[in-house]
């Protein structure tokens, strides 16, 4: 189990985990990657050069054996306190590990990283943004978890013309109507979360589906994407269920599902709702007759390592699991476990890839100037733990493999195995018309 004990984040703030269930709420709220409200806590910061620890793997060719050609100043704006802090902790661990592997350098330059707390609050984020950009005069920004904060930052970087690398916020509109030349995502979009498993499910698991998602914007976005892709592949959504956030008892929805008897259920639920629903779905006896499927949250190690046997049999699609068989991932998992004592989750990998993107962009541009960097970010190719990533010049969103997965209860734990691959899956260049 990953909960319990102290959680220490880079900002220097120590968070005491209290009860296991309370932390489950915290962790799963962040998995929505949606435009949520802010957590509590005061902002704080620290400056450091990456790679200050004395462990880690090898870096880029020549990085550790040559003198740095200068310094690159990076501001990492994330919710280090409050509701979203544990996901920041995971993401920043991956970010720091990559810098450490490069001997403290990014793009051959000494990495001077400053970490500030946005509290997942747009107004707090804007104050901290001004401190980083106008006060510290950082070259590059990294942030954040919440899409609502990302929208606020997007408008500021447009005005100030500074590169913002988005390691998590998934709102699809950041790649459509509100796309910016200065914002590039390295995680995934809401569209990809919903649409990626749809064809496999329609062709291999069942032709009729009931969808069940939390009644708020992220739920609508993901279900819209799933329904469009599923019906294009020959399936049919026969019912859509919208439980309210923080639902404790899903028996009305479970009864509806039992009466409808669809071939599959496709689910996206926020926060602890995902835990409760998964447990109740198993206890209700439905998973024996109606496969439970879902977005990438259902394949993530944070979820599976906590829920345990109740997650057995769930089919999902995701960009990353720690069991992927490639050399980059094997090295990443080994170094991560050696440094932090546990397997990485998808947020750890997203932080790692955010640092990798900065490293490769500076190297390719041979510059830390914004206008040079945004030219190479369009179409940038990365050899990441999840596989090859190309930053789509049209959407500024990763084109990458998605893996259809199944959770297997084995030797007292869930192992997530790949059952199919969707190669180089891209989101549409424009919002699909209904």
QUIQUI-V728837 format. One line per field, one symbol per residue. burial: b if it has 24 or more other C-alpha atoms within 12 Angstrom, else e. A space follows every 10 residues. Layout:
burial=???
This chain:
burial=ebbeeebebb bebebebeee eebbbbbbbb bbbbbbbbbe eebbbbebbb beeebbbbbb eebbeeeeee bbbbbbbbbb bbbbbbbbbb bbbbbbbbbb bbbbbbbbbb bbbbbbbbbb bbebbbbbbb bbbeebebbb bbbbbbbbbb bbbbbbbeeb bbbbbbbbbb bbbbbbebbb bbbbbbbbbb bbbbbbbbbb bbeebbbbbb bbbbbebbbb bbbbbbbbbb bebebbbbbb bbbebbbeeb eebbeebbee ebbbbbbbbb bbbbbbbbbb bbebebbeeb bbbbbbbbbb bbbbbbbbbb bbbbbbbbbb bbbbeeebbe bbbbbbbebb eebbbbbbbb bbbbbbbbbb bbbbbbbbeb bebbbbbbbb bbebbbbbbb bbbbbbbbbb bbbbbbbbee eeebbbbbbe bbebbbbbee eeee
